[in-house]
Amino acid sequence: MDKIVMRFLKDKVMKQTGGNYPAPLKILETVRKGHVEGITEGYAFESQCFGELIQTNQSKALVGLFNGSTECRKNKYGKGKDVKEVAVVGAGLMGAGIADVTIDKGLKCVMVDAYQEGLDRGRNQIANYMNGQVKRRKFSRLEKERLFPEIFFTGRDMIG
């Protein structure tokens, strides 16, 4: 195979994988070998590479990830309880973002932050988000006025 094409493909694979996965590079090498040395040599090399790659830490981690995600999809614990209220600890960027999603779903939200400044920033960020939603016509001003009071801001610890 042309060296320029192989170099281009190798660079692209390295960019996409960050060099974290050995299999894509072995695939390129296998294709090159099969193209240059013939299909029989290519299949033999592919078999050898598969045997090596299946034993790598990356392979074991990816198999574990696949098995874990498959197991999670089975949901052996049954139907979950309906959520009516969500508490968010920390009214920073992430906490306010969680509150945004929560109110979009029609749930009540309690935001807890140890500092009043944090609560104020969170309140302002949520207000800006909701104003943006009104401008985009995701919901009306009336809905905004109904939803915003569903967020309770507190600096006190919550119990129970």
Contacts in CASP RR format, 6 or more apart in sequence:
PFRMAT RR
TARGET T0000
AUTHOR 0000-0000-0000
METHOD contacts of the structure
MODEL  1
MDKIVMRFLKDKVMKQTGGNYPAPLKILETVRKGHVEGITEGYAFESQCF
GELIQTNQSKALVGLFNGSTECRKNKYGKGKDVKEVAVVGAGLMGAGIAD
VTIDKGLKCVMVDAYQEGLDRGRNQIANYMNGQVKRRKFSRLEKERLFPE
IFFTGRDMIG
1 31 0 8 1.000
1 32 0 8 1.000
1 35 0 8 1.000
1 36 0 8 1.000
6 28 0 8 1.000
6 32 0 8 1.000
9 28 0 8 1.000
10 25 0 8 1.000
10 28 0 8 1.000
13 19 0 8 1.000
13 24 0 8 1.000
13 25 0 8 1.000
13 28 0 8 1.000
14 25 0 8 1.000
16 24 0 8 1.000
17 24 0 8 1.000
19 25 0 8 1.000
20 58 0 8 1.000
21 58 0 8 1.000
22 53 0 8 1.000
22 56 0 8 1.000
22 58 0 8 1.000
23 53 0 8 1.000
23 58 0 8 1.000
23 59 0 8 1.000
26 49 0 8 1.000
26 52 0 8 1.000
26 53 0 8 1.000
29 45 0 8 1.000
29 49 0 8 1.000
30 42 0 8 1.000
30 45 0 8 1.000
30 46 0 8 1.000
30 49 0 8 1.000
33 41 0 8 1.000
33 42 0 8 1.000
33 45 0 8 1.000
34 41 0 8 1.000
34 42 0 8 1.000
34 43 0 8 1.000
34 45 0 8 1.000
53 59 0 8 1.000
83 107 0 8 1.000
84 107 0 8 1.000
84 108 0 8 1.000
85 107 0 8 1.000
85 108 0 8 1.000
85 109 0 8 1.000
85 110 0 8 1.000
86 98 0 8 1.000
86 99 0 8 1.000
86 102 0 8 1.000
86 107 0 8 1.000
86 108 0 8 1.000
86 109 0 8 1.000
86 110 0 8 1.000
87 109 0 8 1.000
87 110 0 8 1.000
87 111 0 8 1.000
87 112 0 8 1.000
87 158 0 8 1.000
88 95 0 8 1.000
88 98 0 8 1.000
88 99 0 8 1.000
88 102 0 8 1.000
88 109 0 8 1.000
88 110 0 8 1.000
88 111 0 8 1.000
88 112 0 8 1.000
89 112 0 8 1.000
89 113 0 8 1.000
90 111 0 8 1.000
90 112 0 8 1.000
90 113 0 8 1.000
90 114 0 8 1.000
90 118 0 8 1.000
91 99 0 8 1.000
91 111 0 8 1.000
91 112 0 8 1.000
91 113 0 8 1.000
91 118 0 8 1.000
91 119 0 8 1.000
91 121 0 8 1.000
91 122 0 8 1.000
91 123 0 8 1.000
91 153 0 8 1.000
92 113 0 8 1.000
92 118 0 8 1.000
92 121 0 8 1.000
92 122 0 8 1.000
92 125 0 8 1.000
93 125 0 8 1.000
95 111 0 8 1.000
95 122 0 8 1.000
96 111 0 8 1.000
96 121 0 8 1.000
96 122 0 8 1.000
96 125 0 8 1.000
96 126 0 8 1.000
96 129 0 8 1.000
97 125 0 8 1.000
97 126 0 8 1.000
97 129 0 8 1.000
99 109 0 8 1.000
99 111 0 8 1.000
99 122 0 8 1.000
99 126 0 8 1.000
99 151 0 8 1.000
100 126 0 8 1.000
100 129 0 8 1.000
100 130 0 8 1.000
102 109 0 8 1.000
103 109 0 8 1.000
103 126 0 8 1.000
103 130 0 8 1.000
103 147 0 8 1.000
103 148 0 8 1.000
103 150 0 8 1.000
103 151 0 8 1.000
104 133 0 8 1.000
106 147 0 8 1.000
106 150 0 8 1.000
107 150 0 8 1.000
108 150 0 8 1.000
108 151 0 8 1.000
108 152 0 8 1.000
109 150 0 8 1.000
109 151 0 8 1.000
109 152 0 8 1.000
110 151 0 8 1.000
110 152 0 8 1.000
110 154 0 8 1.000
110 158 0 8 1.000
111 119 0 8 1.000
111 122 0 8 1.000
111 123 0 8 1.000
111 151 0 8 1.000
111 152 0 8 1.000
111 153 0 8 1.000
111 154 0 8 1.000
112 154 0 8 1.000
112 155 0 8 1.000
112 156 0 8 1.000
112 157 0 8 1.000
112 158 0 8 1.000
113 119 0 8 1.000
113 122 0 8 1.000
113 153 0 8 1.000
113 155 0 8 1.000
114 155 0 8 1.000
115 155 0 8 1.000
116 155 0 8 1.000
119 153 0 8 1.000
119 154 0 8 1.000
119 155 0 8 1.000
122 153 0 8 1.000
123 151 0 8 1.000
123 153 0 8 1.000
126 148 0 8 1.000
126 151 0 8 1.000
127 148 0 8 1.000
130 144 0 8 1.000
130 147 0 8 1.000
130 148 0 8 1.000
131 144 0 8 1.000
132 138 0 8 1.000
133 139 0 8 1.000
133 144 0 8 1.000
134 140 0 8 1.000
134 141 0 8 1.000
134 144 0 8 1.000
139 147 0 8 1.000
END
